Amino acid sequence: MKIFILMVSILLFYCGTSSSPKVKNPSLEISGSKLPLRELQDGLYAILLGKSFYPNRLTNSDIRDGESEIVFLFYLIKLEKRYILIDTGTSSISNPDITIHNWISPDKILGSAGIKPGMIGEIILTHFHSDHSGGIGLFPNAKIYVTPEDWDALKKTNRSVNSKLVAKERSKKVQFVNSSLEVFQNFRILLTGGHTQGSIAVEWLVSSGKKFLITGDECYWIEFCKQGQGLSSEATFSLSNNKEFLDYVSVLSSSGTKVLTMHDPNILSLGEEVFPRIYKVD
């Protein structure tokens, strides 16, 4: 009899616990992982592809001899469900003139933050060089902002993705920039035309106390950008255009605008690494 009572008690205990609702915590499940779910907040992010060494004479350094370490960056802007890239990085570890050390493909880096290639809605190309435009084929849904000159140069120099570029153009997903253009309120593309014929920069006034200028390769080292020190003739399409833009950089910097380049390692110390190789800089 005691055994019967004990069995009934055990049965009632398990029935009682199984009838209680079990709350599933989605924050613990990320593709099978038990890591807490983190979500990328709205803002501006620098994405690190890798590093290398680069001749000082081709940058805006005050030293002309030797080489310095540079990083390879592109930028992500997240505004709710809107994702904008400024440049794309490259989809290859090797470029015509340089090898990127510790390279990771841009789509893989973004994927670590839950951003799939199809989620990228817009790409702004600062210029056609492959370390800035080589990943363009990774983002099939993106509308591309680019100057006609650099789009033509891109098609000529990047044969491996030429068919994808032509398809983009035919599908009306290329917007040619012929003058300064406001993409959305207080966010505009600036024609520079110094580093390459169709070089552009991006200026974003988030608020009165938060302003950004992303220079493309019109300058490399933030310290010298702020001083208005531009590139050498060897690294420019137009010295006068580059000088004019750097004068503008100097003025904006003195009024509180944060200057960001695509290759200065110091940028990584400006913000927090919120995902591997993804740095929040605002």
C-alpha positions in Angstrom: 0.0 0.0 0.0 2.8 2.4 0.9 4.5 1.6 -2.5 1.2 2.4 -4.3 0.8 5.7 -2.5 4.5 6.6 -3.3 4.0 5.8 -7.0 0.8 7.9 -7.1 2.7 10.8 -5.4 5.5 10.6 -7.9 3.1 10.5 -10.8 1.2 13.5 -9.6 4.5 15.5 -9.1 5.6 14.9 -12.7 2.1 15.6 -14.1 2.1 18.9 -12.2 5.5 20.0 -13.4 4.8 19.1 -17.0 1.6 21.1 -17.0 3.5 24.3 -16.1 4.4 26.3 -19.2 8.0 26.2 -20.2 9.3 29.6 -21.4 11.7 29.3 -24.3 14.4 32.0 -24.1 15.3 32.9 -27.7 18.2 34.9 -26.6 20.1 31.7 -25.9 19.7 30.2 -29.3 21.7 31.6 -32.2 22.2 29.0 -34.9 22.7 26.4 -32.3 24.9 28.6 -30.1 24.2 29.2 -26.5 25.7 32.7 -26.5 23.4 35.6 -25.5 21.7 37.3 -28.5 23.2 40.7 -29.2 21.6 43.1 -31.7 23.4 45.8 -33.6 22.2 49.2 -32.5 21.5 52.1 -34.9 24.7 54.0 -35.7 27.9 54.1 -37.6 30.4 51.2 -37.6 33.9 50.7 -39.0 34.4 47.2 -40.4 38.0 45.8 -40.4 39.0 43.5 -43.3 42.6 43.2 -42.4 46.0 45.0 -42.4 49.1 45.5 -44.5 52.0 47.8 -45.0 51.8 50.6 -47.6 54.3 53.1 -49.1 54.3 56.4 -47.3 54.8 58.3 -50.5 51.3 57.2 -51.6 49.6 58.5 -48.5 49.3 62.0 -46.9 52.1 61.2 -44.5 54.7 63.8 -43.7 57.3 61.0 -44.3 57.9 60.0 -47.9 60.3 57.1 -47.4 59.5 53.6 -46.2 56.2 52.1 -45.3 53.6 52.3 -42.6 51.0 49.8 -41.4 47.5 50.5 -42.6 44.1 48.9 -42.1 41.5 48.1 -44.7 38.1 49.5 -43.6 34.7 50.0 -44.9 31.7 51.5 -43.0 28.2 50.4 -42.1 25.3 52.6 -41.2 22.3 51.0 -39.5 19.1 53.0 -39.2 16.4 50.7 -38.0 16.0 48.2 -40.9 18.0 50.3 -43.3 21.6 49.2 -43.9 24.0 51.3 -45.9 27.6 50.5 -46.7 30.3 53.1 -47.5 32.5 51.0 -49.7 32.4 47.2 -49.6 35.9 46.1 -48.9 37.3 43.4 -51.2 36.1 39.8 -51.7 39.7 38.6 -52.2 42.7 38.5 -50.0 44.9 39.7 -52.8 44.6 43.0 -54.8 46.6 44.0 -57.9 49.1 45.9 -55.8 48.8 44.6 -52.2 48.0 41.6 -50.1 45.8 42.0 -47.1 47.0 40.1 -44.1 44.5 38.4 -41.8 41.8 39.1 -44.3 38.2 38.0 -43.8 35.5 38.4 -46.4 33.2 41.4 -45.7 30.0 39.3 -45.9 31.4 36.9 -43.3 32.2 39.8 -40.9 28.7 41.3 -41.3 27.2 37.9 -40.9 28.6 37.6 -37.4 26.3 40.5 -36.5 23.3 38.8 -38.1 23.4 41.0 -41.3 22.9 38.9 -44.4 24.1 40.1 -47.8 20.5 40.6 -49.0 19.8 43.0 -46.2 22.2 45.7 -47.5 20.0 48.2 -49.3 22.5 50.8 -50.4 26.3 51.0 -51.2 28.2 54.3 -51.6 31.5 53.8 -53.4 34.1 56.4 -52.6 36.1 55.2 -55.6 36.7 52.3 -57.9 39.9 50.8 -56.5 39.5 47.1 -55.7 40.1 47.3 -51.9 37.1 49.6 -51.8 34.8 48.1 -54.5 35.9 44.5 -54.8 33.1 43.2 -52.6 30.3 44.8 -54.6 29.1 41.5 -56.0 28.5 40.1 -52.5 25.4 42.3 -52.0 22.8 41.5 -54.7 20.0 43.7 -53.6 22.0 46.9 -53.0 21.5 50.1 -54.9 24.8 51.6 -55.7 25.8 55.3 -55.6 28.8 56.0 -57.7 30.2 58.6 -60.2 30.0 57.7 -63.9 33.8 58.0 -64.2 34.6 55.6 -61.5 31.8 53.2 -62.5 33.4 53.0 -66.0 36.8 52.5 -64.5 35.5 49.8 -62.2 34.0 47.9 -65.1 37.3 48.1 -67.0 39.6 47.1 -64.1 37.4 44.4 -62.3 36.6 41.9 -65.1 35.7 39.2 -62.6 32.5 41.0 -61.6 31.9 42.8 -64.9 28.7 40.8 -65.7 27.3 41.6 -62.2 28.0 45.3 -62.7 26.3 45.3 -66.0 23.3 43.4 -64.5 23.1 46.0 -61.7 23.0 48.8 -64.3 20.3 47.1 -66.3 18.2 46.6 -63.3 18.3 50.3 -62.4 20.2 49.7 -59.2 23.0 52.1 -60.1 22.5 55.8 -59.3 25.1 58.0 -60.9 26.4 60.9 -58.8 27.1 64.0 -61.0 26.9 66.6 -58.2 26.7 66.7 -54.4 23.7 64.6 -53.4 21.6 64.3 -50.2 20.8 60.6 -49.8 18.6 61.4 -46.8 18.2 64.4 -44.4 21.6 65.7 -43.4 23.5 62.9 -45.1 25.1 63.8 -48.3 27.6 62.6 -50.9 30.4 65.1 -51.8 32.2 65.1 -55.1 35.9 65.4 -54.5 37.7 64.1 -57.7 41.2 64.3 -56.2 42.3 60.7 -55.6 40.5 59.4 -58.7 38.5 61.2 -61.3 35.3 60.2 -59.7 36.3 60.1 -56.0 33.6 61.0 -53.4 33.3 61.6 -49.7 30.4 61.3 -47.3 29.3 63.9 -44.8 26.7 63.1 -42.1 25.3 65.6 -39.6 23.6 63.3 -37.0 23.0 66.1 -34.6 24.6 69.4 -33.6 27.1 67.6 -31.5 27.6 64.5 -33.7 29.1 65.1 -37.2 31.1 62.8 -39.4 33.1 63.1 -42.6 34.3 59.9 -44.3 37.1 60.9 -46.7 37.6 57.9 -48.9 41.2 57.8 -49.9 41.5 61.6 -50.4 43.7 61.3 -47.2 44.9 58.4 -45.0 46.1 59.7 -41.7 43.5 61.5 -39.6 46.1 63.7 -37.9 47.4 65.1 -41.2 43.9 65.2 -42.7 42.9 67.7 -40.0 45.9 69.8 -40.9 44.9 69.9 -44.5 47.8 67.8 -45.7 46.8 66.0 -48.9 48.3 63.4 -51.2 51.3 63.5 -53.4 50.9 63.8 -57.2 51.7 60.1 -57.5 48.6 59.2 -55.6 46.1 61.7 -57.2 44.1 62.3 -60.3 44.0 66.0 -59.5 46.2 67.7 -56.9 44.1 70.9 -56.9 40.9 68.9 -56.2 42.6 67.0 -53.5 43.9 70.2 -51.9 40.5 71.9 -52.1 38.9 69.0 -50.3 41.6 68.8 -47.6 41.1 72.5 -46.9 37.4 71.7 -46.4 38.4 68.8 -44.1 40.5 71.2 -42.0 37.6 73.6 -41.6 35.1 70.9 -40.6 37.5 69.4 -38.2 38.0 72.7 -36.4 34.3 73.0 -36.0 33.9 69.6 -34.3 33.4 67.1 -37.2 34.9 63.7 -36.6 37.1 62.8 -39.6 37.2 59.2 -40.6 39.4 57.6 -43.3 39.6 54.1 -44.7 43.1 53.2 -43.7 44.2 54.8 -40.4 44.6 52.2 -37.6 43.8 54.8 -35.0 40.1 54.6 -36.1 39.9 51.2 -34.3 40.6 53.0 -31.0 37.8 55.5 -31.5 35.1 53.1 -30.6 34.1 49.8 -29.1 34.4 46.4 -30.9 30.9 45.2 -30.5 31.3 42.1 -32.8 34.5 40.6 -34.2 36.0 43.3 -36.5 33.0 45.6 -36.1 33.6 48.8 -34.3 30.9 51.3 -33.3 32.5 54.7 -33.9 29.6 57.1 -32.9 
